[in-house]
Amino acid sequence: MNELNSGYTRSASQVIVRQNALLRQVYAWMGIGLAITAFMALATLSSPVAVNTIAGNRLVFYGLMIGELALVFTLSGAINRLSATTATLLFVAYSALNGVTLSILALIYTANSIATTFVITAGMFGAMSVYGYATRRDLTSWGSFLFMGLIGVVIASIVNIFVGSSAVSWVISAIGVLVFTGLTAYDTWKIKAMAAQGTEGRKPAILGALTLYLDFINLFLMLLRFTGNRR
């Protein structure tokens, strides 16, 4: 009996070690991605030509958005076929491209409100990520519910581009905050569960970092509509 207990303890300890190792890599790469995004946003804002090109030409802006979506779908869908180096380069490229597109936020909102919203987002994200890691509940049921909410937010956002309703935009943002707050906890829990099953390495860490990076950025954008002071 003691040998069985000892073996179980060693196995549980190994699982915890794998979980912590993977999550450290995920958060490290996510932090690198956010740093690259911030750097590229500032670099873009320092160039009047770049700002005018992005803000003054919808084709350029939408082209950048399509490029971002292509990178996300490629990285998410082909992660098993990509080398670790290629996956890393795609993540870095996406983070940089996102910084270029997000730079226009500085033309819409004050710097102080952007900074304040970032801090609020970091606090909410951190709290929900800790919950996702620490909870002993099975969050599998959250997945389908949150995915349906995400699809609803995306469809409503696309429709509202043509409708242009501020009331609809407010509702979308409110639902979006709830969805991405929940996704932060769920995705953290899912990464932890993957590690418990033996998943490890740089590619899973990059994919996990991309997932949490998207949760953070989208939560930030949704909150900014509430807390951001327009110029």
N, C-alpha and C positions, 0 to 999 in steps of 0.2 A: 504493500500500500504506500509506504514511504517513497519507494522508487517511482511509483506511478505519479504521486504528487510532485516529486522532484522533476520528473519528465514534463509534466504539465506546466510547471512553473517556468522551466527553461523555454518551452515552446511559447508560452505567453510573453515572456521577456523578449524573445526573438521577434515576435510580431510587433511589439511596441517599438523595438529598435528600428525595424523596417519602416514602420509608419512615420516615426519621427524623422528618419533619414530622408524619406521621400518628400515629406511636407517641408522640411528645411530647404531642399532643392527647389520645390515649387515656389515657395515664398521668395527665395533668392532670385529666381528668374523673373518672377512677377515684378519684384522691385527693380530689377534691371530694365524690364520693359517699360515701367512707369517713368524711370529716369530718362530713358531714351526719348519717350514721348514728350516729356517736359522740355528736354534739350532742343528737340526739333521744333516744338511750338515756339520757343523763344528765338531760335535761329530764323524761323520763318517771319516772325514779327519784326525782326531787325532788318528785314529786306522789304522796302516799300514795293518793289517790283513784284516780289512773290505774293505779298498780301493783295495787291491790286489784281494780280492774275487769278488768284483763287476766289477772292470775294467778288470780283467784277465779271467773272465768266462762269456761268452755271455749268457749261459743258466740262470745264476743267474740274470744277468741284465734284460733279457727279462722276466724272471719270476716276477721280481719286477714290471716291466711295466704292465704285465697282471694283477697283483694284484691291481695296481692303477686303471686300467680301470674297474675292477670288483667293486671296492669301489665306483667309480664315477657313474657307471650305477645302482648300488644298491641304492645309496643315491638319485639319480635323479629319478629313476623309481618307487621306493617304499616309497617315502617320506610320502605319506598319510597313509601308513600302519605302519610306524615306530613310536615309541615313541620319544619324544623330546630328551630324554637321549641317545637313540640308535643313532639317527641322529647326535647328537653332537659327540659321540664317533667315528662314522664312519668318520666324517669330520676331527677330530683330527688325526685318524689313517692314513687317506689319506695324510694330510699335513706332517706327520712324514715320511711316506714312500716316498713321493716326495722329501723330503730333502735328504734322503739316495741316491736316484738315481741322483739327481742334483749335488751331491757332486763331481762327476767326471768332472764337468765343470772346477773345479779348477786345474785339471790335463791338461786341454786343453788350457785354457785362463789364462792370468795374473790376479792377484787379483785386480790390479788397473783398468783394463778394465772391469772386472765384476762389480766393485763398480760404475764406471762411467756409465755403461749401466743401472744399477739399478736406478740410479738417473734420467737418461733420461726417463726410463720407467715410473717411478713414476710421473714425470712431464707430460708426454703425457697422462697417465692414468687419472691423476687428472683433467686435462683440459677437456678431453672427458667425464668424469663422471659428471663434473659440467655442461657441455653442455646438457647431457642427462637429468639431473635433472631440469635445468632451462628452457629448450626449451618448447615452447607452441605448437610446431609442433607435428603432429601425426606420430610417427616413425614406425608404423605397417608395412609399405611397405619395411622398411629396413630389416625386419626379414628374409623373403624368399631369398632376394638377398644375404645377408650375410651368410645364411645357405648354399646356393649353393657354395659360395666362400670357406667356411670352408670345405665342402665335397671335393671340388677340391684340396685344400691344403693337406688334409689328404691322398687322393688317390695318388697325385703326390709325396708326401713324401715317401709313401710306395714303389712306383715304383722306386724312386731314390735310395732307399736302395740297390737295385740290380744293377741299372745302374751306380750309383756313379759319376754322372756328377756335376762338380762344377758350371757350368753355369746354369743348371736346379735348383740346390740348391739356387743359388742367386735369381733366378726368384721366386721360392717358398717363399723365405724369404721376398722379396719385396711385394708380394701379401699378405702374412701372416700378415705383419705389417698393411696393409690397412684393412684387414678383422678384426683383433683383436682390432684395433683402433675403427673401426665402431661398433663392438660388445660391447665395453665398454660403448659407449653412448647409444646404443640400450638396453642393459641389465639394465643399470641404469634407463632408462625411463620405462622399463617394470616393474621393482620393484616398482617404484613410482606409476605406473598405478594400480598395484595390491593392493597397500596400499589404494589408492583412492576408491577401490571397497570393502574395509573392511577387507582385508587380514592382519592378524597380528599374533604375537606369535613367539616362538623360532624356530619352524620348518621352516616357511617361511624365517626367518632371516638366518638360516643355509644354506638353499638352495640358497638364494640370495648371501650369502657370497661365497659359492662354485663356483657359476657362475662367479662372478667378480674376484675371486681368479684365476680361470682358464684363464680368459681374461688377467690378469696381468702377470701370469707366461708365457703364450704363447707369449705375446707381448715382454716380456723380452728375451725369447729364440730367437725370430725372429730378434730382434734388435742386439742381441749379435753376430750374424753372420756378421753383418756389422761393428760394433764398437769394437768387441773383438779382442785383440791382442793375437795371439797364442804363446804358449811357444816354 
